[in-house]
Amino acid sequence: MNTESMYTALGITPAVHRFGEEVLAGLRARFDEIDRVAEYNQCKVIGAMQKNRVDATHFAATTGYGYNDAGRDNLERVYADCFHTEAALVRPQITCGTHALTVALSANLLPGDTLLSPVGAPYDTLEEVIGIRPSACSLKEYGVHYRQVDLLPDYGFDYPAIEQALRGGVKLVTIQRSKGYATRPTFSVQQIGELIAFCKRIDPNVICMVDNCYGEFVETIEPSDLGADMIVGSLIKNPGGGLAPIGGPPRPRRPLRLPSERPRPRAGGRREPRAHAGVLSGLLPRADRDGRRAQGRGVRGERLRAAGLSLHPERDGDAPRHHPVRGARLAGAHGCLLQGHSGGRARGQLCRPHPLDHAGLRFGGHHGRRRVRAGLVH
């Protein structure tokens, strides 16, 4: 039995198999570049683990207040070395990227401080955190001011407007690397470094924080290599390796307040106890898995493009990629179902995709329409 007959047995016709092989051939040069970046980053992770002498004892759990938790402490040293920062806070008690961003902002902004976004509106889920949309316990409610400088029509930075905003007094600049659900391109690390350098020239004391969600290990350098004071990500995405069920790590490059350093009651002592062994296990294969995911995304994108869907960017090899997400404009619920059925799955074969509201996210900016995601129902 050959490979094609195996695919036929799985319900994939010879015509579809041949089409897939043609797509793979057209993406070969792009795949080679992805492999090069993944290999470099894999060596970086292995080097950090070797430097910190990771062994079996670091995967053991502890109980109680979490004092002298060697596994947790070494995990954070490994993350700090991977991203070339002075410290890291990598905890499963931080539930997601939005939570990590919230605690990082709250730890470094006091009443009367000003937060600036020089890259336009932040991700939808941060609107209530900041207070753009009225919300209890938002930064705005606690007296933190917010300024925003929109991008230029060509998606470049509006440097004159940013300079004017900075000269008005800003404590922290937040830069969202990912395009999120917007149609703008994702910023490269080099672009972010240039923006940070500009902000530092205007105000050397301003804190530059980068929302690095989805950006880890996509390039061979990170924003912390080019001047970011703190980068924040999510273990559910790139750096968790698919093994971390929860969590988001802030990583400061210079002495800043970590969330656990605020004098307030909290469970588990000064820093929350016990990082799961899965977080450390997930970091090791992460760079390689990110590469495989990027390659799979390229194949899926070409299939959807051939089906007539509008993609952003249009072709996977059109420009350097700085982000693992590629946008597809779907035709409402029908498009959602089309995407859900566009590829075979090793699990969930007894389920079919069904459009559901996605809490906290919206279509059409502030026009009140809800985003739709695919949910599985039996």
N, C-alpha and C positions, 0 to 999 in steps of 0.2 A: 504494500500500500504506500503510495507516494504522498507528498505534502498536499497536493491539490485535492486528492480524494479525501484526505483527512478534513480539509476545509469544507468539502461538499457534505461530508457527514455532519458537520456542525451547522449546516444550513446556508453556507456561503457558496454561491454559484461560481463556476469557472470564470464567467465574465467579470464578476466582482473581484475575484482573486487576481485576475490579470490587470484590472484597473488599479488595484492596490499596489501591485509590483511596479506599474508605470509611475505612480505617485512617488514611491520610494526612490526610484531611479532619478526623478527630477529634483529630489531633495538631498541627494547624496552629499553635495558640497556643503550645504548647511549643516547636515548631520556631522560631518567631519569637524566643523568649527565647534559645535556643541560638545563633541567628545573631547576636544582640546581643552575647553574651559572646565569641563567636569573633571578631567584628569588633574589639572592644576589645583582645583579646589579640594579634590580628594586628598592630594598630597598635603595641602594646608591643614586639613582636619587631622590626618594621621600624625603630622608633625606636632600639632598642639597636644594630642593625646600622649605621644611619646615624651614630650617635654614635661608633662605633668604626671608621668608615670602611672597611667590608668591601669588598674588591675582588678581582679575579681572582688576585692573588698569594697570597691567603690560602687558596686551594684547592690550592696546589702542595704536593707531597710533599717531604720531606727525608730524608736518610739519616744514619747515624752516631749520635752520642750524643743528638742532638736539641737541642743548644744553639741559641739564637736562632731557634727555629722560630716564625716570625711567624704562620703560620696557626693553630697550636695555641694560642699565647698569646692571639691575638685572639678565637678561638672561646671561650675561657674568660672573657674580658672581656665578650663578648656575653651569655653565660649569666648571669654575675654581675649584669649590668645588667637582664636580663629578670626576674630573681627578687629584685632589690634586695638583693644580698648584697655583702660586701666582696671575696669571691674565689670561684672555682669550680675544681673538678678534674674535667674532662670528658675521659675517656680510653677508647679502645677496649680497653685492657688490663684494664679493670674489666669483667668478663664479663656481669654482670646486676645486678638490684637487690639481691639477697641478698648478692652479693659487695661491692657498694658499701656496704651497711650494715655488713658484717663489717669492712671496712677502716676505716670511720669510727669504729666502736666500738673497734676495736683501737688506733687512733691516740690515743684520748682517755681510755682506761681502763687503769690500771696495777694491778699486784698490790695487793690491799687495798682498792681502790675498790669502790663499790657502784653497780649499775645498777638503776634503778626503771622498771617499766612500770605506769603508773597507769590503763591502759585494758584490763586483763585480759591474757590470754595473747597472745603475738606470733604472727605468721604461722608456719605449720608449719616452713618451711625454716630459721627462726632458732632453733628449739629446740635443735638440735645445736651451732649457733654459740655460743649462750649457755651451754649445758650443762644445760638442763632435761632433755634426753635425753642420757645419757652419750655423750661423743664425744671422740676424740683432738684435742688442740689447741683445745678450747673455751675460752671466757673463764673458765669455772669452773675448769678445769684450771690456768690461769695465775694463779689466786688472786683473780679478780674475783667479788664477791658479787652475787646477784640477788634483788630483791624484786618482788613483783607485787601490785597492788591491783585486784581484779575490779570490773567495772561493777555498778551497782545493777540491780535487776530491770527498771527502766524504761530501762536503758541510759544512765543519767546517771552522772556522775563521783561517786565516794564521797569527797568532800572531807575529812571527818574522818579517814578511814583514810589518805588521801594525805598529809595534814599529819603524822600520826604517823610514817609511813614516812620523810618528808623530815627530820624532826627527829632521826631516828636516824643521819643522815649519809649523803648521797647525792651522788655525783659527777656522774652523768648521768641524765637522764630521757628515755626514748624513748617517743614517742607515735606509734602506728600510725594513720594517717588512714583508710586503706581498711578496709572491712568484710572484705576477703579472702574466705574461704569461710565466714565466720560469718554468722549471720542478723541480727546487730545492724546498725543503720543506720551508714552512713559518716559520720564527723564533718565538719561544715562548718569552714571556716577560722575563722569567728567562734567556734565552740565551742572549737577548739584554742587560739585566742588567749586566751580566758578561762581555760583550764586553765594555760597558760603563765604568765599574769599571777598566778594563785594560787600556783604553784610559786615564782615569783620573789619574791613577798611573804614566803614562808616562808624561802627561802634565795636571796638575790640572786646568789650565786656558782654556783648549780647550772647545768649545761649542759642546755639543752632541745633535743633533736634530734627532728625529725619525719620519720618514714618517709612520704614524699610519693608513693610509687609509685601510679600511676594517677590522681593528683590534679592534676598540672600542667595549667594552662590550662582547668580545668573551671569555675573561678570567675574573677572579675576580680582577685582578690587571692590571695596565697599565704601560707603560714604565716610566711615570713620577713618579711612586712609587719606581722605582729602579734606579734613578739617571739621567734620561733624563732631559736636561735643557729646551727642548722645544719639544712638540709633535704637529704634523700637521695632520689634517684629512679633511674629506669632508662631508658636510651635506647631499649630495645626497646619501651617503652610510649609514653606521650604525647610526651615532648620530642624523641624521635628522628625523628619524622615518618614512620616506616615505612621510612626509608632507612638508618638506622643498624643494622647487623647485630648489634651487640654493644655493651655499655658501660653504665655507670651513674655519674652525677655527684653527689658530695657538694658542697654549696654552703654554706660557713659565713658567718654574718652578722657575727661578730666574731672577733678573732684566736683560732683554735683550731688544734690540730695537724692538718694534712692528712696522709693516709696516707704520702705520699712523704717526709715530714719525719722519719720514724723512722730512727735511725742503724743501718741494716742493709744488707747487700749487695743490689743489685737491678740488673737490666739496664737500660741506657739512660740513665744519669745521674740527676740529682736528681729530675726528673720525666720520666715515660716519653715517648719521642719520638713526634711525629707523630699528631695527631688526624686521622682520616679526613675527607676532604672531604665525604663523605656525611652526616656528623654536622651540619656547618654547613649543607649543602643541605637536610637534613631539618628543621632548625629553622624555616626561613622559612615553609613552608606548614603548620606543625604546628597552629596554633590553628584554622585553617579545617578541616583534616582531622579534628581532634578533634570539631568541631561536626558534620561529616558523619557521623562514626562514632556520635555520640550520637543523631542522628536515625535512622540505620539500626537502632540498638539498640532504639529505641522501636517501630519497625515490627515488628521480629522478636519483641519481647516481646508485642505485641498479637496477633500470629499464634499464638504459643505459648499465650497465655492463652485464645484462642478454641478452641484444641485441647484445653483442659481441664487444662493444667499449672498448678501453683501457683507464683506468682512473688513475688519480694520486691525492691522494693515491688510491690504488686498491679497498680497502673496507673502508667504513666510520668509522668502529670501530677498524681499524688496529693500530692506534696511537692517542695520544691526539691531538685534533684539536686546532690550534691557528689562524684560518683564516676561513672566511665563504665561500671561493671559492674552488671548486674542479675541477681539470682539466680533460677534456675529449678530446682524440685525434679523431677528426672528419675527415671523408674522403671528404675534400673539400666542394664544394657546396652541394653535396648529403648529407653529414653528417650534414651540417647546416640545411637543410630541415628536416632531420630526427629528429634533436633536436627540431626544431620548432613545429613539429607535435606530439611530444612525450607525451604531456599532454593537457588536456582540459583547456579552458580559459573561465573566466566569461565575458570577453570583447574581441573584435577583432575577433569574430567568422566568420565575413565576409571577413577576410583577410587571406592571405597565406604568409608564410615566403619566403623571396627572398634574396639571397646572395648579399651583397653590400660591397664596400671598406669601411674601418674604418679609418678615417683621423688620421694621426699621428702615427699609429701603423703598424707594419710590421711582416710578417712571416720570419723566418730564419735569425734573427739578422740583419746584414747589407747587405744581399744578394738581397735586393730590392723587394722581393715579398710582396704583401700587405696582411694585415690581413683581414679576411672576417668576417662580423657580419651578423646577421639576421635582415633584414629590412622587414616591412610589406607593401604589396601592395594589393590593391583591385583587 
